[in-house]
């Protein structure tokens, strides 16, 4: 997201039985061709509770051109 506009979006299928949260995050970042952010306990907590977590540019070591990176689990039942 960049100033409330989606600039790039990708949906990928993850095998949740053999994949850690960090592996899933890394796979999505590779698919989007962006750096992998620093993963904090808050991100894991938000993802587990809300099935969504938001990464800000300050969560990345490298400079990024977006204002938010939103990770969502869309297969929640």
MOPAC internal coordinates of N, CA, C and O (Angstrom, degrees):
PM7 1SCF
backbone

  N    0.0000 0     0.00 0     0.00 0    0    0    0
  C    1.4520 1     0.00 0     0.00 0    1    0    0
  C    1.5167 1   108.24 1     0.00 0    2    1    0
  O    1.2310 1   121.83 1   -37.62 1    3    2    1
  N    1.2944 1   114.10 1   142.38 1    3    2    1
  C    1.4485 1   120.07 1   173.44 1    5    3    2
  C    1.5247 1   107.56 1  -136.10 1    6    5    3
  O    1.2310 1   120.95 1   -71.11 1    7    6    5
  N    1.2951 1   115.79 1   108.89 1    7    6    5
  C    1.4655 1   121.80 1  -179.42 1    9    7    6
  C    1.5243 1   111.47 1    52.08 1   10    9    7
  O    1.2310 1   120.84 1  -125.27 1   11   10    9
  N    1.3185 1   116.01 1    54.73 1   11   10    9
  C    1.4696 1   124.61 1   176.38 1   13   11   10
  C    1.5241 1   115.09 1    67.70 1   14   13   11
  O    1.2310 1   119.80 1  -163.00 1   15   14   13
  N    1.3215 1   117.99 1    17.00 1   15   14   13
  C    1.4613 1   122.10 1   175.64 1   17   15   14
  C    1.5263 1   109.19 1  -121.52 1   18   17   15
  O    1.2310 1   120.70 1   -45.00 1   19   18   17
  N    1.3079 1   116.27 1   135.00 1   19   18   17
  C    1.4574 1   120.51 1   176.31 1   21   19   18
  C    1.5191 1   107.88 1   -74.59 1   22   21   19
  O    1.2310 1   120.88 1   -58.86 1   23   22   21
  N    1.3375 1   115.92 1   121.14 1   23   22   21
  C    1.4652 1   118.66 1   178.97 1   25   23   22
  C    1.5278 1   112.04 1  -102.40 1   26   25   23
  O    1.2310 1   120.55 1   159.28 1   27   26   25
  N    1.3209 1   116.55 1   -20.72 1   27   26   25
  C    1.4609 1   120.50 1   175.79 1   29   27   26
  C    1.5233 1   107.98 1  -158.81 1   30   29   27
  O    1.2310 1   121.20 1   -37.72 1   31   30   29
  N    1.3175 1   115.32 1   142.28 1   31   30   29
  C    1.4616 1   120.37 1  -178.00 1   33   31   30
  C    1.5151 1   108.63 1  -142.42 1   34   33   31
  O    1.2310 1   120.44 1   -37.13 1   35   34   33
  N    1.3130 1   116.77 1   142.87 1   35   34   33
  C    1.4590 1   120.86 1   179.79 1   37   35   34
  C    1.5247 1   108.76 1  -147.96 1   38   37   35
  O    1.2310 1   120.71 1   -44.28 1   39   38   37
  N    1.3136 1   116.25 1   135.72 1   39   38   37
  C    1.4604 1   121.79 1   174.37 1   41   39   38
  C    1.5184 1   107.24 1  -115.25 1   42   41   39
  O    1.2310 1   121.04 1   -52.82 1   43   42   41
  N    1.3374 1   115.62 1   127.18 1   43   42   41
  C    1.4571 1   119.44 1   177.88 1   45   43   42
  C    1.5189 1   108.72 1  -130.48 1   46   45   43
  O    1.2310 1   121.29 1   -27.02 1   47   46   45
  N    1.3223 1   115.13 1   152.98 1   47   46   45
  C    1.4588 1   121.23 1   178.59 1   49   47   46
  C    1.5268 1   108.75 1   -94.56 1   50   49   47
  O    1.2310 1   120.97 1   -47.64 1   51   50   49
  N    1.3144 1   115.75 1   132.36 1   51   50   49
  C    1.4631 1   122.39 1  -177.15 1   53   51   50
  C    1.5256 1   108.83 1  -121.26 1   54   53   51
  O    1.2310 1   120.70 1   -42.96 1   55   54   53
  N    1.3313 1   116.27 1   137.04 1   55   54   53
  C    1.4591 1   121.16 1   172.61 1   57   55   54
  C    1.5279 1   107.55 1   -83.43 1   58   57   55
  O    1.2310 1   120.75 1   -82.85 1   59   58   57
  N    1.3215 1   116.17 1    97.15 1   59   58   57
  C    1.4613 1   121.74 1  -174.39 1   61   59   58
  C    1.5311 1   113.31 1   -67.24 1   62   61   59
  O    1.2310 1   119.95 1   160.56 1   63   62   61
  N    1.3119 1   117.70 1   -19.44 1   63   62   61
  C    1.4621 1   119.55 1  -177.55 1   65   63   62
  C    1.5204 1   112.27 1   -75.40 1   66   65   63
  O    1.2310 1   120.01 1   155.65 1   67   66   65
  N    1.3298 1   117.59 1   -24.35 1   67   66   65
  C    1.4666 1   119.83 1  -177.44 1   69   67   66
  C    1.5240 1   112.65 1  -125.41 1   70   69   67
  O    1.2310 1   120.36 1  -160.28 1   71   70   69
  N    1.3167 1   116.92 1    19.72 1   71   70   69
  C    1.4604 1   120.44 1  -173.77 1   73   71   70
  C    1.5236 1   109.66 1  -125.33 1   74   73   71
  O    1.2310 1   120.49 1   -46.80 1   75   74   73
  N    1.3222 1   116.66 1   133.20 1   75   74   73
  C    1.4635 1   120.19 1   174.63 1   77   75   74
  C    1.5251 1   108.91 1   -85.12 1   78   77   75
  O    1.2310 1   121.16 1   -14.05 1   79   78   77
  N    1.3077 1   115.38 1   165.95 1   79   78   77
  C    1.4628 1   120.07 1   178.75 1   81   79   78
  C    1.5313 1   109.98 1   -60.38 1   82   81   79
  O    1.2310 1   120.13 1   136.87 1   83   82   81
  N    1.3299 1   117.35 1   -43.13 1   83   82   81
  C    1.4569 1   120.20 1  -179.76 1   85   83   82
  C    1.5265 1   111.00 1   -64.21 1   86   85   83
  O    1.2310 1   119.68 1   139.76 1   87   86   85
  N    1.3323 1   118.21 1   -40.24 1   87   86   85
  C    1.4674 1   121.04 1   177.11 1   89   87   86
  C    1.5287 1   110.86 1   -60.56 1   90   89   87
  O    1.2310 1   120.93 1   137.96 1   91   90   89
  N    1.3313 1   115.82 1   -42.04 1   91   90   89
  C    1.4522 1   120.23 1   178.97 1   93   91   90
  C    1.5350 1   109.88 1   -63.45 1   94   93   91
  O    1.2310 1   120.31 1   134.37 1   95   94   93
  N    1.3204 1   117.01 1   -45.63 1   95   94   93
  C    1.4562 1   121.57 1   179.18 1   97   95   94
  C    1.5288 1   110.82 1   -60.24 1   98   97   95
  O    1.2310 1   120.95 1   135.28 1   99   98   97
  N    1.3139 1   115.79 1   -44.72 1   99   98   97
  C    1.4639 1   120.73 1   179.56 1  101   99   98
  C    1.5276 1   111.31 1   -61.74 1  102  101   99
  O    1.2310 1   120.13 1   136.35 1  103  102  101
  N    1.3341 1   117.36 1   -43.65 1  103  102  101
  C    1.4664 1   121.37 1   179.53 1  105  103  102
  C    1.5275 1   111.98 1   -62.07 1  106  105  103
  O    1.2310 1   120.52 1   139.28 1  107  106  105
  N    1.3285 1   116.60 1   -40.72 1  107  106  105
  C    1.4676 1   120.11 1   178.51 1  109  107  106
  C    1.5236 1   110.37 1   -66.19 1  110  109  107
  O    1.2310 1   120.50 1   137.75 1  111  110  109
  N    1.3196 1   116.64 1   -42.25 1  111  110  109
  C    1.4709 1   120.37 1   179.90 1  113  111  110
  C    1.5289 1   111.28 1   -64.39 1  114  113  111
  O    1.2310 1   120.32 1   140.28 1  115  114  113
  N    1.3252 1   116.99 1   -39.72 1  115  114  113
  C    1.4642 1   120.03 1   176.86 1  117  115  114
  C    1.5302 1   109.75 1   -63.58 1  118  117  115
  O    1.2310 1   120.33 1   136.64 1  119  118  117
  N    1.3253 1   116.97 1   -43.36 1  119  118  117
  C    1.4653 1   120.98 1   179.73 1  121  119  118
  C    1.5289 1   111.89 1   -62.49 1  122  121  119
  O    1.2310 1   120.38 1   146.54 1  123  122  121
  N    1.3316 1   116.89 1   -33.46 1  123  122  121
  C    1.4607 1   121.34 1   179.66 1  125  123  122
  C    1.5253 1   112.87 1   -89.96 1  126  125  123
  O    1.2310 1   120.81 1   173.62 1  127  126  125
  N    1.3325 1   116.06 1    -6.38 1  127  126  125
  C    1.4589 1   122.07 1  -177.96 1  129  127  126
  C    1.5319 1   111.91 1    58.69 1  130  129  127
  O    1.2310 1   121.38 1  -132.59 1  131  130  129
  N    1.3444 1   114.97 1    47.41 1  131  130  129
  C    1.4673 1   121.43 1   176.08 1  133  131  130
  C    1.5252 1   107.77 1  -126.40 1  134  133  131
  O    1.2310 1   120.09 1   -20.40 1  135  134  133
  N    1.3367 1   117.43 1   159.60 1  135  134  133
  C    1.4674 1   119.39 1   177.86 1  137  135  134
  C    1.5269 1   111.22 1   -67.14 1  138  137  135
  O    1.2310 1   120.63 1   -24.56 1  139  138  137
  N    1.2998 1   116.40 1   155.44 1  139  138  137
  C    1.4606 1   121.48 1   177.27 1  141  139  138
  C    1.5287 1   108.89 1   -82.62 1  142  141  139
  O    1.2310 1   120.24 1   -51.35 1  143  142  141
  N    1.3343 1   117.14 1   128.65 1  143  142  141
  C    1.4670 1   119.17 1  -178.58 1  145  143  142
  C    1.5302 1   112.06 1   -76.22 1  146  145  143
  O    1.2310 1   121.45 1   -12.69 1  147  146  145
  N    1.3173 1   114.82 1   167.31 1  147  146  145
  C    1.4591 1   120.70 1   172.36 1  149  147  146
  C    1.5190 1   107.07 1   -73.25 1  150  149  147
  O    1.2310 1   120.62 1   -51.29 1  151  150  149
  N    1.3121 1   116.43 1   128.71 1  151  150  149
  C    1.4573 1   121.54 1  -176.84 1  153  151  150
  C    1.5225 1   109.63 1   -94.92 1  154  153  151
  O    1.2310 1   120.79 1   -60.07 1  155  154  153
  N    1.3222 1   116.10 1   119.93 1  155  154  153
  C    1.4602 1   122.20 1  -179.89 1  157  155  154
  C    1.5291 1   110.12 1  -107.66 1  158  157  155
  O    1.2310 1   121.02 1   -19.42 1  159  158  157
  N    1.3197 1   115.65 1   160.58 1  159  158  157
  C    1.4641 1   120.38 1   177.27 1  161  159  158
  C    1.5283 1   111.34 1   -56.03 1  162  161  159
  O    1.2310 1   120.40 1   144.63 1  163  162  161
  N    1.3321 1   116.83 1   -35.37 1  163  162  161
  C    1.4629 1   121.17 1   179.46 1  165  163  162
  C    1.5300 1   111.40 1   -60.06 1  166  165  163
  O    1.2310 1   120.27 1   139.83 1  167  166  165
  N    1.3300 1   117.09 1   -40.17 1  167  166  165
  C    1.4621 1   120.38 1   179.58 1  169  167  166
  C    1.5232 1   110.67 1   -63.89 1  170  169  167
  O    1.2310 1   120.51 1   135.05 1  171  170  169
  N    1.3177 1   116.63 1   -44.95 1  171  170  169
  C    1.4661 1   121.00 1   179.88 1  173  171  170
  C    1.5243 1   109.78 1   -64.65 1  174  173  171
  O    1.2310 1   120.07 1   136.38 1  175  174  173
  N    1.3235 1   117.46 1   -43.62 1  175  174  173
  C    1.4642 1   122.16 1   179.19 1  177  175  174
  C    1.5315 1   110.56 1   -60.05 1  178  177  175
  O    1.2310 1   120.33 1   130.65 1  179  178  177
  N    1.3280 1   116.98 1   -49.35 1  179  178  177
  C    1.4681 1   120.60 1   179.94 1  181  179  178
  C    1.5201 1   111.51 1   -61.73 1  182  181  179
  O    1.2310 1   120.45 1   138.95 1  183  182  181
  N    1.3257 1   116.74 1   -41.05 1  183  182  181
  C    1.4634 1   119.83 1  -179.46 1  185  183  182
  C    1.5284 1   110.85 1   -65.65 1  186  185  183
  O    1.2310 1   120.37 1   137.71 1  187  186  185
  N    1.3180 1   116.90 1   -42.29 1  187  186  185
  C    1.4689 1   120.56 1   179.38 1  189  187  186
  C    1.5242 1   111.86 1   -67.16 1  190  189  187
  O    1.2310 1   120.08 1   142.33 1  191  190  189
  N    1.3205 1   117.46 1   -37.67 1  191  190  189
  C    1.4587 1   121.34 1  -177.01 1  193  191  190
  C    1.5285 1   112.97 1   -82.81 1  194  193  191
  O    1.2310 1   120.52 1   136.49 1  195  194  193
  N    1.3385 1   116.61 1   -43.51 1  195  194  193
  C    1.4646 1   121.22 1  -173.26 1  197  195  194
  C    1.5270 1   114.50 1  -111.49 1  198  197  195
  O    1.2310 1   120.00 1   176.17 1  199  198  197
  N    1.3448 1   117.61 1    -3.83 1  199  198  197
  C    1.4637 1   123.31 1  -176.76 1  201  199  198
  C    1.5305 1   111.94 1    61.83 1  202  201  199
  O    1.2310 1   120.96 1  -157.50 1  203  202  201
  N    1.3173 1   115.78 1    22.50 1  203  202  201
  C    1.4598 1   123.55 1   178.78 1  205  203  202
  C    1.5245 1   108.61 1  -150.13 1  206  205  203
  O    1.2310 1   120.62 1   -37.69 1  207  206  205
  N    1.3146 1   116.42 1   142.31 1  207  206  205
  C    1.4648 1   119.57 1   169.21 1  209  207  206
  C    1.5178 1   108.52 1  -142.66 1  210  209  207
  O    1.2310 1   121.33 1   -28.78 1  211  210  209
  N    1.3157 1   115.06 1   151.22 1  211  210  209
  C    1.4590 1   121.84 1  -175.48 1  213  211  210
  C    1.5180 1   109.19 1  -118.52 1  214  213  211
  O    1.2310 1   121.30 1   -51.78 1  215  214  213
  N    1.3119 1   115.12 1   128.22 1  215  214  213
  C    1.4577 1   121.77 1   175.83 1  217  215  214
  C    1.5261 1   107.90 1  -106.54 1  218  217  215
  O    1.2310 1   120.58 1   -48.74 1  219  218  217
  N    1.3139 1   116.49 1   131.26 1  219  218  217
  C    1.4653 1   123.69 1   177.14 1  221  219  218
  C    1.5309 1   108.72 1   -95.97 1  222  221  219
  O    1.2310 1   119.43 1   -16.77 1  223  222  221
  N    1.3210 1   118.69 1   163.23 1  223  222  221
  C    1.4704 1   120.37 1   177.51 1  225  223  222
  C    1.5286 1   113.14 1   -54.85 1  226  225  223
  O    1.2310 1   119.82 1   149.65 1  227  226  225
  N    1.3156 1   117.96 1   -30.35 1  227  226  225
  C    1.4675 1   120.87 1   178.82 1  229  227  226
  C    1.5272 1   112.54 1   -68.70 1  230  229  227
  O    1.2310 1   119.86 1   166.88 1  231  230  229
  N    1.3378 1   117.88 1   -13.12 1  231  230  229
  C    1.4674 1   122.07 1   177.30 1  233  231  230
  C    1.5227 1   112.11 1   -84.04 1  234  233  231
  O    1.2310 1   120.27 1   177.20 1  235  234  233
  N    1.3177 1   117.08 1    -2.80 1  235  234  233
  C    1.4629 1   122.24 1  -179.33 1  237  235  234
  C    1.5236 1   109.63 1  -109.36 1  238  237  235
  O    1.2310 1   120.57 1   -38.51 1  239  238  237
  N    1.3145 1   116.52 1   141.49 1  239  238  237
  C    1.4598 1   120.83 1   174.88 1  241  239  238
  C    1.5249 1   109.41 1   -74.72 1  242  241  239
  O    1.2310 1   120.71 1   139.77 1  243  242  241
  N    1.3255 1   116.26 1   -40.23 1  243  242  241
  C    1.4584 1   121.87 1   178.71 1  245  243  242
  C    1.5229 1   110.37 1   -83.90 1  246  245  243
  O    1.2310 1   120.47 1   -20.12 1  247  246  245
  N    1.3171 1   116.71 1   159.88 1  247  246  245
  C    1.4586 1   120.75 1   173.72 1  249  247  246
  C    1.5195 1   109.30 1   -72.64 1  250  249  247
  O    1.2310 1   121.14 1   -39.28 1  251  250  249
  N    1.3292 1   115.43 1   140.72 1  251  250  249
  C    1.4683 1   121.06 1   178.43 1  253  251  250
  C    1.5270 1   108.31 1  -126.39 1  254  253  251
  O    1.2310 1   120.97 1   -21.03 1  255  254  253
  N    1.3242 1   115.76 1   158.97 1  255  254  253
  C    1.4696 1   121.07 1  -175.59 1  257  255  254
  C    1.5287 1   112.58 1  -102.78 1  258  257  255
  O    1.2310 1   120.15 1  -164.83 1  259  258  257
  N    1.3158 1   117.32 1    15.17 1  259  258  257
  C    1.4523 1   120.48 1  -179.69 1  261  259  258
  C    1.5230 1   109.98 1  -123.56 1  262  261  259
  O    1.2310 1   121.08 1   -18.22 1  263  262  261
  N    1.3353 1   115.55 1   161.78 1  263  262  261
  C    1.4650 1   120.47 1  -178.42 1  265  263  262
  C    1.5234 1   112.34 1   -93.73 1  266  265  263
  O    1.2310 1   119.99 1   159.10 1  267  266  265
  N    1.3306 1   117.62 1   -20.90 1  267  266  265
  C    1.4665 1   122.24 1   178.38 1  269  267  266
  C    1.5176 1   109.69 1  -152.51 1  270  269  267
  O    1.2310 1   121.11 1   -35.91 1  271  270  269
  N    1.3159 1   115.48 1   144.09 1  271  270  269
  C    1.4586 1   122.32 1   170.22 1  273  271  270
  C    1.5231 1   105.03 1  -119.83 1  274  273  271
  O    1.2310 1   120.65 1   -65.16 1  275  274  273
  N    1.3198 1   116.35 1   114.84 1  275  274  273
  C    1.4631 1   121.63 1  -175.42 1  277  275  274
  C    1.5191 1   108.82 1  -107.67 1  278  277  275
  O    1.2310 1   121.35 1   -55.28 1  279  278  277
  N    1.3243 1   115.02 1   124.72 1  279  278  277
  C    1.4577 1   122.00 1   178.39 1  281  279  278
  C    1.5256 1   107.55 1  -108.81 1  282  281  279
  O    1.2310 1   120.53 1   -57.44 1  283  282  281
  N    1.3380 1   116.59 1   122.56 1  283  282  281
  C    1.4561 1   121.63 1  -177.89 1  285  283  282
  C    1.5066 1   110.51 1  -127.10 1  286  285  283
  O    1.2310 1   121.16 1   -35.39 1  287  286  285
  N    1.3158 1   115.38 1   144.61 1  287  286  285
  C    1.4582 1   122.06 1   171.95 1  289  287  286
  C    1.5113 1   106.44 1   -99.68 1  290  289  287
  O    1.2310 1   119.67 1   -69.75 1  291  290  289
  N    1.3253 1   118.24 1   110.25 1  291  290  289
  C    1.4604 1   120.69 1  -173.75 1  293  291  290
  C    1.5192 1   113.27 1   -96.92 1  294  293  291
  O    1.2310 1   119.86 1   178.72 1  295  294  293
  N    1.3195 1   117.87 1    -1.28 1  295  294  293
  C    1.4519 1   120.62 1   179.61 1  297  295  294
  C    1.5183 1   113.65 1   -99.33 1  298  297  295
  O    1.2310 1   120.15 1  -159.11 1  299  298  297
  N    1.3211 1   117.32 1    20.89 1  299  298  297
  C    1.4605 1   122.19 1  -177.20 1  301  299  298
  C    1.5159 1   109.60 1   -70.29 1  302  301  299
  O    1.2310 1   121.41 1   -46.80 1  303  302  301
  N    1.3345 1   114.92 1   133.20 1  303  302  301
  C    1.4782 1   119.01 1   179.92 1  305  303  302
  C    1.4924 1   110.75 1  -101.35 1  306  305  303
  O    1.2310 1   120.10 1   180.00 1  307  306  305

